[in-house]
Amino acid sequence: MSPPSPFGPYDLLERVSVGGMAEIFRARERATGAICAVKRILPELVDDDEFVAMFHDEARIARLLDHPNLCPSLGEGTVGEERSLP
């Protein structure tokens, strides 16, 4: 296994899955040591403003879901260069 990769307040431990628009990582929050999942837009899509807006919309909608069979969504944000969403 490769060493953790820093990503905002998280250390990405291993990639769990990758799809057409994003990748999912097993991660550790540096402040608390808690293990969590991080979904990150694929690098080739970060400059597509429409896609980035849809990705943020998806995160906001996911935070509204509350069910015992779903893990909670803790938030969403931008790592690196700040962008203003349309």
PDB file of N, CA, C and O in Angstrom:
ATOM      1  N   MET A   1       0.854  -1.181   0.000  1.00  0.00           N
ATOM      2  CA  MET A   1       0.000   0.000   0.000  1.00  0.00           C
ATOM      3  C   MET A   1       0.896   1.239   0.000  1.00  0.00           C
ATOM      4  O   MET A   1       1.915   1.273   0.689  1.00  0.00           O
ATOM      5  N   SER A   2       0.516   2.239  -0.764  1.00  0.00           N
ATOM      6  CA  SER A   2       1.295   3.475  -0.828  1.00  0.00           C
ATOM      7  C   SER A   2       0.986   4.358   0.382  1.00  0.00           C
ATOM      8  O   SER A   2      -0.034   4.165   1.045  1.00  0.00           O
ATOM      9  N   PRO A   3       1.859   5.324   0.672  1.00  0.00           N
ATOM     10  CA  PRO A   3       1.622   6.200   1.826  1.00  0.00           C
ATOM     11  C   PRO A   3       0.388   7.079   1.597  1.00  0.00           C
ATOM     12  O   PRO A   3       0.011   7.334   0.453  1.00  0.00           O
ATOM     13  N   PRO A   4      -0.246   7.546   2.693  1.00  0.00           N
ATOM     14  CA  PRO A   4      -1.429   8.409   2.557  1.00  0.00           C
ATOM     15  C   PRO A   4      -1.112   9.668   1.756  1.00  0.00           C
ATOM     16  O   PRO A   4      -0.006  10.204   1.822  1.00  0.00           O
ATOM     17  N   SER A   5      -2.096  10.123   1.007  1.00  0.00           N
ATOM     18  CA  SER A   5      -1.963  11.338   0.207  1.00  0.00           C
ATOM     19  C   SER A   5      -2.819  12.435   0.841  1.00  0.00           C
ATOM     20  O   SER A   5      -4.018  12.229   1.033  1.00  0.00           O
ATOM     21  N   PRO A   6      -2.239  13.597   1.172  1.00  0.00           N
ATOM     22  CA  PRO A   6      -3.041  14.656   1.787  1.00  0.00           C
ATOM     23  C   PRO A   6      -4.059  15.232   0.803  1.00  0.00           C
ATOM     24  O   PRO A   6      -3.772  15.416  -0.380  1.00  0.00           O
ATOM     25  N   PHE A   7      -5.246  15.508   1.321  1.00  0.00           N
ATOM     26  CA  PHE A   7      -6.318  16.108   0.517  1.00  0.00           C
ATOM     27  C   PHE A   7      -7.169  16.939   1.471  1.00  0.00           C
ATOM     28  O   PHE A   7      -8.022  16.398   2.174  1.00  0.00           O
ATOM     29  N   GLY A   8      -6.944  18.245   1.498  1.00  0.00           N
ATOM     30  CA  GLY A   8      -7.646  19.108   2.446  1.00  0.00           C
ATOM     31  C   GLY A   8      -7.389  18.613   3.856  1.00  0.00           C
ATOM     32  O   GLY A   8      -6.239  18.357   4.213  1.00  0.00           O
ATOM     33  N   PRO A   9      -8.433  18.469   4.669  1.00  0.00           N
ATOM     34  CA  PRO A   9      -8.255  18.021   6.059  1.00  0.00           C
ATOM     35  C   PRO A   9      -8.156  16.506   6.209  1.00  0.00           C
ATOM     36  O   PRO A   9      -8.206  15.990   7.325  1.00  0.00           O
ATOM     37  N   TYR A  10      -8.015  15.788   5.093  1.00  0.00           N
ATOM     38  CA  TYR A  10      -8.007  14.326   5.094  1.00  0.00           C
ATOM     39  C   TYR A  10      -6.694  13.778   4.573  1.00  0.00           C
ATOM     40  O   TYR A  10      -5.970  14.450   3.838  1.00  0.00           O
ATOM     41  N   ASP A  11      -6.398  12.550   4.964  1.00  0.00           N
ATOM     42  CA  ASP A  11      -5.345  11.756   4.333  1.00  0.00           C
ATOM     43  C   ASP A  11      -6.052  10.644   3.574  1.00  0.00           C
ATOM     44  O   ASP A  11      -6.770   9.841   4.170  1.00  0.00           O
ATOM     45  N   LEU A  12      -5.852  10.593   2.261  1.00  0.00           N
ATOM     46  CA  LEU A  12      -6.461   9.551   1.445  1.00  0.00           C
ATOM     47  C   LEU A  12      -5.630   8.284   1.609  1.00  0.00           C
ATOM     48  O   LEU A  12      -4.445   8.262   1.277  1.00  0.00           O
ATOM     49  N   LEU A  13      -6.255   7.239   2.119  1.00  0.00           N
ATOM     50  CA  LEU A  13      -5.542   6.005   2.440  1.00  0.00           C
ATOM     51  C   LEU A  13      -5.503   5.035   1.273  1.00  0.00           C
ATOM     52  O   LEU A  13      -4.458   4.448   0.989  1.00  0.00           O
ATOM     53  N   GLU A  14      -6.634   4.860   0.589  1.00  0.00           N
ATOM     54  CA  GLU A  14      -6.670   3.986  -0.580  1.00  0.00           C
ATOM     55  C   GLU A  14      -7.895   4.303  -1.419  1.00  0.00           C
ATOM     56  O   GLU A  14      -8.943   4.686  -0.899  1.00  0.00           O
ATOM     57  N   ARG A  15      -7.746   4.135  -2.730  1.00  0.00           N
ATOM     58  CA  ARG A  15      -8.883   4.348  -3.617  1.00  0.00           C
ATOM     59  C   ARG A  15      -9.753   3.096  -3.579  1.00  0.00           C
ATOM     60  O   ARG A  15      -9.269   1.981  -3.771  1.00  0.00           O
ATOM     61  N   VAL A  16     -11.036   3.299  -3.329  1.00  0.00           N
ATOM     62  CA  VAL A  16     -11.988   2.199  -3.231  1.00  0.00           C
ATOM     63  C   VAL A  16     -12.629   1.930  -4.589  1.00  0.00           C
ATOM     64  O   VAL A  16     -12.830   0.778  -4.973  1.00  0.00           O
ATOM     65  N   SER A  17     -12.949   3.007  -5.314  1.00  0.00           N
ATOM     66  CA  SER A  17     -13.641   2.857  -6.590  1.00  0.00           C
ATOM     67  C   SER A  17     -13.411   4.098  -7.441  1.00  0.00           C
ATOM     68  O   SER A  17     -13.097   5.172  -6.927  1.00  0.00           O
ATOM     69  N   VAL A  18     -13.574   3.934  -8.749  1.00  0.00           N
ATOM     70  CA  VAL A  18     -13.516   5.062  -9.678  1.00  0.00           C
ATOM     71  C   VAL A  18     -14.577   4.835 -10.738  1.00  0.00           C
ATOM     72  O   VAL A  18     -14.810   3.705 -11.167  1.00  0.00           O
ATOM     73  N   GLY A  19     -15.224   5.926 -11.161  1.00  0.00           N
ATOM     74  CA  GLY A  19     -16.257   5.839 -12.180  1.00  0.00           C
ATOM     75  C   GLY A  19     -16.026   6.891 -13.241  1.00  0.00           C
ATOM     76  O   GLY A  19     -14.911   7.387 -13.403  1.00  0.00           O
ATOM     77  N   GLY A  20     -17.077   7.231 -13.961  1.00  0.00           N
ATOM     78  CA  GLY A  20     -16.973   8.180 -15.052  1.00  0.00           C
ATOM     79  C   GLY A  20     -16.782   9.619 -14.623  1.00  0.00           C
ATOM     80  O   GLY A  20     -16.281  10.433 -15.398  1.00  0.00           O
ATOM     81  N   MET A  21     -17.179   9.952 -13.378  1.00  0.00           N
ATOM     82  CA  MET A  21     -17.109  11.338 -12.952  1.00  0.00           C
ATOM     83  C   MET A  21     -16.310  11.577 -11.681  1.00  0.00           C
ATOM     84  O   MET A  21     -15.855  12.694 -11.439  1.00  0.00           O
ATOM     85  N   ALA A  22     -16.134  10.540 -10.865  1.00  0.00           N
ATOM     86  CA  ALA A  22     -15.494  10.750  -9.571  1.00  0.00           C
ATOM     87  C   ALA A  22     -14.808   9.480  -9.097  1.00  0.00           C
ATOM     88  O   ALA A  22     -14.976   8.406  -9.673  1.00  0.00           O
ATOM     89  N   GLU A  23     -14.027   9.632  -8.024  1.00  0.00           N
ATOM     90  CA  GLU A  23     -13.390   8.501  -7.374  1.00  0.00           C
ATOM     91  C   GLU A  23     -13.680   8.572  -5.881  1.00  0.00           C
ATOM     92  O   GLU A  23     -13.832   9.655  -5.317  1.00  0.00           O
ATOM     93  N   ILE A  24     -13.755   7.407  -5.250  1.00  0.00           N
ATOM     94  CA  ILE A  24     -14.067   7.297  -3.829  1.00  0.00           C
ATOM     95  C   ILE A  24     -12.831   6.758  -3.117  1.00  0.00           C
ATOM     96  O   ILE A  24     -12.200   5.804  -3.573  1.00  0.00           O
ATOM     97  N   PHE A  25     -12.500   7.381  -1.999  1.00  0.00           N
ATOM     98  CA  PHE A  25     -11.345   6.976  -1.212  1.00  0.00           C
ATOM     99  C   PHE A  25     -11.738   6.626   0.211  1.00  0.00           C
ATOM    100  O   PHE A  25     -12.650   7.229   0.778  1.00  0.00           O
ATOM    101  N   ARG A  26     -11.057   5.660   0.781  1.00  0.00           N
ATOM    102  CA  ARG A  26     -11.064   5.456   2.225  1.00  0.00           C
ATOM    103  C   ARG A  26     -10.078   6.489   2.749  1.00  0.00           C
ATOM    104  O   ARG A  26      -8.946   6.567   2.273  1.00  0.00           O
ATOM    105  N   ALA A  27     -10.506   7.286   3.733  1.00  0.00           N
ATOM    106  CA  ALA A  27      -9.689   8.401   4.192  1.00  0.00           C
ATOM    107  C   ALA A  27      -9.708   8.502   5.711  1.00  0.00           C
ATOM    108  O   ALA A  27     -10.540   7.892   6.384  1.00  0.00           O
ATOM    109  N   ARG A  28      -8.774   9.283   6.232  1.00  0.00           N
ATOM    110  CA  ARG A  28      -8.720   9.558   7.662  1.00  0.00           C
ATOM    111  C   ARG A  28      -8.732  11.076   7.849  1.00  0.00           C
ATOM    112  O   ARG A  28      -7.933  11.800   7.256  1.00  0.00           O
ATOM    113  N   GLU A  29      -9.658  11.535   8.686  1.00  0.00           N
ATOM    114  CA  GLU A  29      -9.687  12.957   9.023  1.00  0.00           C
ATOM    115  C   GLU A  29      -8.526  13.232   9.976  1.00  0.00           C
ATOM    116  O   GLU A  29      -8.427  12.602  11.030  1.00  0.00           O
ATOM    117  N   ARG A  30      -7.650  14.169   9.613  1.00  0.00           N
ATOM    118  CA  ARG A  30      -6.469  14.423  10.421  1.00  0.00           C
ATOM    119  C   ARG A  30      -6.800  14.925  11.824  1.00  0.00           C
ATOM    120  O   ARG A  30      -6.127  14.547  12.783  1.00  0.00           O
ATOM    121  N   ALA A  31      -7.810  15.759  11.961  1.00  0.00           N
ATOM    122  CA  ALA A  31      -8.132  16.372  13.261  1.00  0.00           C
ATOM    123  C   ALA A  31      -8.593  15.346  14.289  1.00  0.00           C
ATOM    124  O   ALA A  31      -8.251  15.454  15.466  1.00  0.00           O
ATOM    125  N   THR A  32      -9.368  14.350  13.853  1.00  0.00           N
ATOM    126  CA  THR A  32      -9.960  13.400  14.801  1.00  0.00           C
ATOM    127  C   THR A  32      -9.442  11.978  14.651  1.00  0.00           C
ATOM    128  O   THR A  32      -9.599  11.159  15.557  1.00  0.00           O
ATOM    129  N   GLY A  33      -8.829  11.682  13.520  1.00  0.00           N
ATOM    130  CA  GLY A  33      -8.394  10.316  13.244  1.00  0.00           C
ATOM    131  C   GLY A  33      -9.512   9.420  12.752  1.00  0.00           C
ATOM    132  O   GLY A  33      -9.301   8.227  12.532  1.00  0.00           O
ATOM    133  N   ALA A  34     -10.711   9.986  12.575  1.00  0.00           N
ATOM    134  CA  ALA A  34     -11.873   9.200  12.139  1.00  0.00           C
ATOM    135  C   ALA A  34     -11.681   8.720  10.704  1.00  0.00           C
ATOM    136  O   ALA A  34     -11.198   9.458   9.845  1.00  0.00           O
ATOM    137  N   ILE A  35     -12.070   7.473  10.464  1.00  0.00           N
ATOM    138  CA  ILE A  35     -12.041   6.910   9.118  1.00  0.00           C
ATOM    139  C   ILE A  35     -13.350   7.278   8.421  1.00  0.00           C
ATOM    140  O   ILE A  35     -14.424   7.175   9.013  1.00  0.00           O
ATOM    141  N   CYS A  36     -13.257   7.705   7.169  1.00  0.00           N
ATOM    142  CA  CYS A  36     -14.439   8.129   6.420  1.00  0.00           C
ATOM    143  C   CYS A  36     -14.215   7.850   4.940  1.00  0.00           C
ATOM    144  O   CYS A  36     -13.162   7.351   4.542  1.00  0.00           O
ATOM    145  N   ALA A  37     -15.212   8.175   4.135  1.00  0.00           N
ATOM    146  CA  ALA A  37     -15.104   8.076   2.678  1.00  0.00           C
ATOM    147  C   ALA A  37     -15.065   9.489   2.114  1.00  0.00           C
ATOM    148  O   ALA A  37     -15.760  10.383   2.597  1.00  0.00           O
ATOM    149  N   VAL A  38     -14.255   9.675   1.099  1.00  0.00           N
ATOM    150  CA  VAL A  38     -14.166  10.963   0.402  1.00  0.00           C
ATOM    151  C   VAL A  38     -14.428  10.707  -1.069  1.00  0.00           C
ATOM    152  O   VAL A  38     -13.800   9.845  -1.684  1.00  0.00           O
ATOM    153  N   LYS A  39     -15.367  11.468  -1.631  1.00  0.00           N
ATOM    154  CA  LYS A  39     -15.653  11.395  -3.063  1.00  0.00           C
ATOM    155  C   LYS A  39     -15.027  12.623  -3.706  1.00  0.00           C
ATOM    156  O   LYS A  39     -15.270  13.747  -3.265  1.00  0.00           O
ATOM    157  N   ARG A  40     -14.232  12.420  -4.735  1.00  0.00           N
ATOM    158  CA  ARG A  40     -13.490  13.510  -5.377  1.00  0.00           C
ATOM    159  C   ARG A  40     -13.726  13.478  -6.887  1.00  0.00           C
ATOM    160  O   ARG A  40     -13.681  12.420  -7.513  1.00  0.00           O
ATOM    161  N   ILE A  41     -13.977  14.652  -7.456  1.00  0.00           N
ATOM    162  CA  ILE A  41     -14.143  14.778  -8.909  1.00  0.00           C
ATOM    163  C   ILE A  41     -12.850  14.356  -9.592  1.00  0.00           C
ATOM    164  O   ILE A  41     -11.757  14.655  -9.111  1.00  0.00           O
ATOM    165  N   LEU A  42     -12.982  13.661 -10.715  1.00  0.00           N
ATOM    166  CA  LEU A  42     -11.806  13.279 -11.488  1.00  0.00           C
ATOM    167  C   LEU A  42     -11.082  14.530 -11.986  1.00  0.00           C
ATOM    168  O   LEU A  42     -11.729  15.513 -12.348  1.00  0.00           O
ATOM    169  N   PRO A  43      -9.755  14.502 -12.009  1.00  0.00           N
ATOM    170  CA  PRO A  43      -8.977  15.689 -12.382  1.00  0.00           C
ATOM    171  C   PRO A  43      -9.357  16.291 -13.738  1.00  0.00           C
ATOM    172  O   PRO A  43      -9.311  17.509 -13.909  1.00  0.00           O
ATOM    173  N   GLU A  44      -9.728  15.451 -14.691  1.00  0.00           N
ATOM    174  CA  GLU A  44     -10.052  15.978 -16.028  1.00  0.00           C
ATOM    175  C   GLU A  44     -11.379  16.735 -16.062  1.00  0.00           C
ATOM    176  O   GLU A  44     -11.698  17.359 -17.074  1.00  0.00           O
ATOM    177  N   LEU A  45     -12.161  16.694 -14.976  1.00  0.00           N
ATOM    178  CA  LEU A  45     -13.461  17.367 -14.949  1.00  0.00           C
ATOM    179  C   LEU A  45     -13.500  18.614 -14.069  1.00  0.00           C
ATOM    180  O   LEU A  45     -14.524  19.296 -14.020  1.00  0.00           O
ATOM    181  N   VAL A  46     -12.415  18.923 -13.381  1.00  0.00           N
ATOM    182  CA  VAL A  46     -12.454  20.039 -12.427  1.00  0.00           C
ATOM    183  C   VAL A  46     -12.616  21.412 -13.083  1.00  0.00           C
ATOM    184  O   VAL A  46     -13.015  22.363 -12.412  1.00  0.00           O
ATOM    185  N   ASP A  47     -12.319  21.536 -14.362  1.00  0.00           N
ATOM    186  CA  ASP A  47     -12.458  22.823 -15.045  1.00  0.00           C
ATOM    187  C   ASP A  47     -13.807  22.992 -15.733  1.00  0.00           C
ATOM    188  O   ASP A  47     -14.053  24.024 -16.358  1.00  0.00           O
ATOM    189  N   ASP A  48     -14.672  22.009 -15.630  1.00  0.00           N
ATOM    190  CA  ASP A  48     -16.003  22.070 -16.229  1.00  0.00           C
ATOM    191  C   ASP A  48     -16.964  22.648 -15.188  1.00  0.00           C
ATOM    192  O   ASP A  48     -17.434  21.930 -14.306  1.00  0.00           O
ATOM    193  N   ASP A  49     -17.255  23.955 -15.294  1.00  0.00           N
ATOM    194  CA  ASP A  49     -18.072  24.651 -14.294  1.00  0.00           C
ATOM    195  C   ASP A  49     -19.441  24.014 -14.102  1.00  0.00           C
ATOM    196  O   ASP A  49     -19.931  23.927 -12.976  1.00  0.00           O
ATOM    197  N   GLU A  50     -20.060  23.570 -15.183  1.00  0.00           N
ATOM    198  CA  GLU A  50     -21.384  22.946 -15.087  1.00  0.00           C
ATOM    199  C   GLU A  50     -21.299  21.636 -14.297  1.00  0.00           C
ATOM    200  O   GLU A  50     -22.150  21.351 -13.454  1.00  0.00           O
ATOM    201  N   PHE A  51     -20.276  20.857 -14.578  1.00  0.00           N
ATOM    202  CA  PHE A  51     -20.116  19.600 -13.859  1.00  0.00           C
ATOM    203  C   PHE A  51     -19.828  19.839 -12.382  1.00  0.00           C
ATOM    204  O   PHE A  51     -20.396  19.162 -11.525  1.00  0.00           O
ATOM    205  N   VAL A  52     -18.956  20.790 -12.075  1.00  0.00           N
ATOM    206  CA  VAL A  52     -18.624  21.100 -10.676  1.00  0.00           C
ATOM    207  C   VAL A  52     -19.884  21.531  -9.926  1.00  0.00           C
ATOM    208  O   VAL A  52     -20.087  21.129  -8.780  1.00  0.00           O
ATOM    209  N   ALA A  53     -20.726  22.336 -10.554  1.00  0.00           N
ATOM    210  CA  ALA A  53     -21.981  22.768  -9.921  1.00  0.00           C
ATOM    211  C   ALA A  53     -22.884  21.558  -9.653  1.00  0.00           C
ATOM    212  O   ALA A  53     -23.497  21.471  -8.590  1.00  0.00           O
ATOM    213  N   MET A  54     -22.969  20.624 -10.611  1.00  0.00           N
ATOM    214  CA  MET A  54     -23.789  19.421 -10.412  1.00  0.00           C
ATOM    215  C   MET A  54     -23.223  18.563  -9.278  1.00  0.00           C
ATOM    216  O   MET A  54     -23.985  17.987  -8.501  1.00  0.00           O
ATOM    217  N   PHE A  55     -21.911  18.474  -9.180  1.00  0.00           N
ATOM    218  CA  PHE A  55     -21.266  17.692  -8.131  1.00  0.00           C
ATOM    219  C   PHE A  55     -21.602  18.277  -6.756  1.00  0.00           C
ATOM    220  O   PHE A  55     -21.917  17.537  -5.824  1.00  0.00           O
ATOM    221  N   HIS A  56     -21.535  19.602  -6.632  1.00  0.00           N
ATOM    222  CA  HIS A  56     -21.902  20.262  -5.375  1.00  0.00           C
ATOM    223  C   HIS A  56     -23.391  20.085  -5.072  1.00  0.00           C
ATOM    224  O   HIS A  56     -23.766  19.883  -3.917  1.00  0.00           O
ATOM    225  N   ASP A  57     -24.244  20.158  -6.101  1.00  0.00           N
ATOM    226  CA  ASP A  57     -25.678  19.916  -5.897  1.00  0.00           C
ATOM    227  C   ASP A  57     -25.915  18.511  -5.365  1.00  0.00           C
ATOM    228  O   ASP A  57     -26.710  18.321  -4.444  1.00  0.00           O
ATOM    229  N   GLU A  58     -25.234  17.531  -5.936  1.00  0.00           N
ATOM    230  CA  GLU A  58     -25.362  16.142  -5.473  1.00  0.00           C
ATOM    231  C   GLU A  58     -24.981  16.031  -3.999  1.00  0.00           C
ATOM    232  O   GLU A  58     -25.653  15.335  -3.237  1.00  0.00           O
ATOM    233  N   ALA A  59     -23.914  16.708  -3.596  1.00  0.00           N
ATOM    234  CA  ALA A  59     -23.478  16.651  -2.196  1.00  0.00           C
ATOM    235  C   ALA A  59     -24.516  17.283  -1.274  1.00  0.00           C
ATOM    236  O   ALA A  59     -24.790  16.756  -0.196  1.00  0.00           O
ATOM    237  N   ARG A  60     -25.089  18.396  -1.688  1.00  0.00           N
ATOM    238  CA  ARG A  60     -26.119  19.047  -0.863  1.00  0.00           C
ATOM    239  C   ARG A  60     -27.355  18.159  -0.733  1.00  0.00           C
ATOM    240  O   ARG A  60     -27.949  18.079   0.343  1.00  0.00           O
ATOM    241  N   ILE A  61     -27.742  17.500  -1.807  1.00  0.00           N
ATOM    242  CA  ILE A  61     -28.904  16.599  -1.767  1.00  0.00           C
ATOM    243  C   ILE A  61     -28.596  15.398  -0.875  1.00  0.00           C
ATOM    244  O   ILE A  61     -29.451  14.974  -0.098  1.00  0.00           O
ATOM    245  N   ALA A  62     -27.400  14.852  -0.974  1.00  0.00           N
ATOM    246  CA  ALA A  62     -27.025  13.693  -0.157  1.00  0.00           C
ATOM    247  C   ALA A  62     -27.106  14.008   1.333  1.00  0.00           C
ATOM    248  O   ALA A  62     -27.443  13.135   2.133  1.00  0.00           O
ATOM    249  N   ARG A  63     -26.799  15.255   1.715  1.00  0.00           N
ATOM    250  CA  ARG A  63     -26.870  15.629   3.125  1.00  0.00           C
ATOM    251  C   ARG A  63     -28.303  15.640   3.648  1.00  0.00           C
ATOM    252  O   ARG A  63     -28.514  15.595   4.860  1.00  0.00           O
ATOM    253  N   LEU A  64     -29.286  15.698   2.757  1.00  0.00           N
ATOM    254  CA  LEU A  64     -30.690  15.692   3.170  1.00  0.00           C
ATOM    255  C   LEU A  64     -31.206  14.287   3.476  1.00  0.00           C
ATOM    256  O   LEU A  64     -32.232  14.134   4.138  1.00  0.00           O
ATOM    257  N   LEU A  65     -30.508  13.272   3.002  1.00  0.00           N
ATOM    258  CA  LEU A  65     -30.956  11.895   3.190  1.00  0.00           C
ATOM    259  C   LEU A  65     -30.675  11.432   4.615  1.00  0.00           C
ATOM    260  O   LEU A  65     -29.578  11.629   5.136  1.00  0.00           O
ATOM    261  N   ASP A  66     -31.667  10.819   5.236  1.00  0.00           N
ATOM    262  CA  ASP A  66     -31.530  10.324   6.601  1.00  0.00           C
ATOM    263  C   ASP A  66     -32.246   8.988   6.703  1.00  0.00           C
ATOM    264  O   ASP A  66     -33.476   8.928   6.694  1.00  0.00           O
ATOM    265  N   HIS A  67     -31.466   7.914   6.800  1.00  0.00           N
ATOM    266  CA  HIS A  67     -32.033   6.568   6.863  1.00  0.00           C
ATOM    267  C   HIS A  67     -31.026   5.670   7.577  1.00  0.00           C
ATOM    268  O   HIS A  67     -29.820   5.838   7.395  1.00  0.00           O
ATOM    269  N   PRO A  68     -31.497   4.718   8.388  1.00  0.00           N
ATOM    270  CA  PRO A  68     -30.570   3.840   9.116  1.00  0.00           C
ATOM    271  C   PRO A  68     -29.618   3.040   8.225  1.00  0.00           C
ATOM    272  O   PRO A  68     -28.544   2.641   8.677  1.00  0.00           O
ATOM    273  N   ASN A  69     -29.993   2.803   6.975  1.00  0.00           N
ATOM    274  CA  ASN A  69     -29.136   2.032   6.076  1.00  0.00           C
ATOM    275  C   ASN A  69     -28.176   2.895   5.256  1.00  0.00           C
ATOM    276  O   ASN A  69     -27.455   2.382   4.400  1.00  0.00           O
ATOM    277  N   LEU A  70     -28.166   4.198   5.513  1.00  0.00           N
ATOM    278  CA  LEU A  70     -27.270   5.108   4.796  1.00  0.00           C
ATOM    279  C   LEU A  70     -26.300   5.753   5.779  1.00  0.00           C
ATOM    280  O   LEU A  70     -26.684   6.129   6.886  1.00  0.00           O
ATOM    281  N   CYS A  71     -25.055   5.877   5.371  1.00  0.00           N
ATOM    282  CA  CYS A  71     -24.115   6.621   6.216  1.00  0.00           C
ATOM    283  C   CYS A  71     -24.377   8.112   5.994  1.00  0.00           C
ATOM    284  O   CYS A  71     -24.781   8.515   4.904  1.00  0.00           O
ATOM    285  N   PRO A  72     -24.149   8.924   7.018  1.00  0.00           N
ATOM    286  CA  PRO A  72     -24.413  10.360   6.861  1.00  0.00           C
ATOM    287  C   PRO A  72     -23.361  11.032   5.984  1.00  0.00           C
ATOM    288  O   PRO A  72     -22.203  10.616   5.950  1.00  0.00           O
ATOM    289  N   SER A  73     -23.777  12.062   5.286  1.00  0.00           N
ATOM    290  CA  SER A  73     -22.857  12.903   4.531  1.00  0.00           C
ATOM    291  C   SER A  73     -22.492  14.070   5.434  1.00  0.00           C
ATOM    292  O   SER A  73     -23.369  14.787   5.915  1.00  0.00           O
ATOM    293  N   LEU A  74     -21.203  14.260   5.662  1.00  0.00           N
ATOM    294  CA  LEU A  74     -20.758  15.253   6.638  1.00  0.00           C
ATOM    295  C   LEU A  74     -20.538  16.632   6.043  1.00  0.00           C
ATOM    296  O   LEU A  74     -20.436  17.609   6.785  1.00  0.00           O
ATOM    297  N   GLY A  75     -20.462  16.737   4.730  1.00  0.00           N
ATOM    298  CA  GLY A  75     -20.270  18.055   4.142  1.00  0.00           C
ATOM    299  C   GLY A  75     -19.683  17.971   2.754  1.00  0.00           C
ATOM    300  O   GLY A  75     -19.465  16.890   2.209  1.00  0.00           O
ATOM    301  N   GLU A  76     -19.433  19.140   2.198  1.00  0.00           N
ATOM    302  CA  GLU A  76     -18.817  19.247   0.877  1.00  0.00           C
ATOM    303  C   GLU A  76     -18.036  20.536   0.827  1.00  0.00           C
ATOM    304  O   GLU A  76     -18.311  21.474   1.575  1.00  0.00           O
ATOM    305  N   GLY A  77     -17.064  20.577  -0.057  1.00  0.00           N
ATOM    306  CA  GLY A  77     -16.255  21.783  -0.157  1.00  0.00           C
ATOM    307  C   GLY A  77     -15.291  21.689  -1.308  1.00  0.00           C
ATOM    308  O   GLY A  77     -15.379  20.796  -2.151  1.00  0.00           O
ATOM    309  N   THR A  78     -14.375  22.620  -1.330  1.00  0.00           N
ATOM    310  CA  THR A  78     -13.374  22.716  -2.378  1.00  0.00           C
ATOM    311  C   THR A  78     -11.998  22.608  -1.745  1.00  0.00           C
ATOM    312  O   THR A  78     -11.727  23.239  -0.723  1.00  0.00           O
ATOM    313  N   VAL A  79     -11.140  21.817  -2.343  1.00  0.00           N
ATOM    314  CA  VAL A  79      -9.763  21.695  -1.887  1.00  0.00           C
ATOM    315  C   VAL A  79      -8.887  22.302  -2.967  1.00  0.00           C
ATOM    316  O   VAL A  79      -9.051  22.005  -4.150  1.00  0.00           O
ATOM    317  N   GLY A  80      -7.970  23.140  -2.564  1.00  0.00           N
ATOM    318  CA  GLY A  80      -7.086  23.770  -3.536  1.00  0.00           C
ATOM    319  C   GLY A  80      -7.622  25.127  -3.935  1.00  0.00           C
ATOM    320  O   GLY A  80      -8.158  25.859  -3.103  1.00  0.00           O
ATOM    321  N   GLU A  81      -7.481  25.459  -5.180  1.00  0.00           N
ATOM    322  CA  GLU A  81      -7.877  26.767  -5.689  1.00  0.00           C
ATOM    323  C   GLU A  81      -9.372  26.974  -5.485  1.00  0.00           C
ATOM    324  O   GLU A  81     -10.189  26.172  -5.938  1.00  0.00           O
ATOM    325  N   GLU A  82      -9.717  28.055  -4.802  1.00  0.00           N
ATOM    326  CA  GLU A  82     -11.137  28.353  -4.544  1.00  0.00           C
ATOM    327  C   GLU A  82     -11.826  28.746  -5.846  1.00  0.00           C
ATOM    328  O   GLU A  82     -11.235  29.404  -6.702  1.00  0.00           O
ATOM    329  N   ARG A  83     -13.066  28.338  -5.980  1.00  0.00           N
ATOM    330  CA  ARG A  83     -13.871  28.639  -7.168  1.00  0.00           C
ATOM    331  C   ARG A  83     -15.208  29.177  -6.709  1.00  0.00           C
ATOM    332  O   ARG A  83     -15.705  28.783  -5.654  1.00  0.00           O
ATOM    333  N   SER A  84     -15.790  30.059  -7.474  1.00  0.00           N
ATOM    334  CA  SER A  84     -17.149  30.475  -7.160  1.00  0.00           C
ATOM    335  C   SER A  84     -18.084  29.655  -8.033  1.00  0.00           C
ATOM    336  O   SER A  84     -17.879  29.520  -9.239  1.00  0.00           O
ATOM    337  N   LEU A  85     -19.107  29.115  -7.403  1.00  0.00           N
ATOM    338  CA  LEU A  85     -20.050  28.291  -8.133  1.00  0.00           C
ATOM    339  C   LEU A  85     -21.070  29.165  -8.847  1.00  0.00           C
ATOM    340  O   LEU A  85     -21.453  30.224  -8.349  1.00  0.00           O
ATOM    341  N   PRO A  86     -21.509  28.708 -10.028  1.00  0.00           N
ATOM    342  CA  PRO A  86     -22.519  29.476 -10.762  1.00  0.00           C
ATOM    343  C   PRO A  86     -23.848  29.496 -10.024  1.00  0.00           C
ATOM    344  O   PRO A  86     -24.810  30.098 -10.501  1.00  0.00           O
TER     345      PRO A  86
END
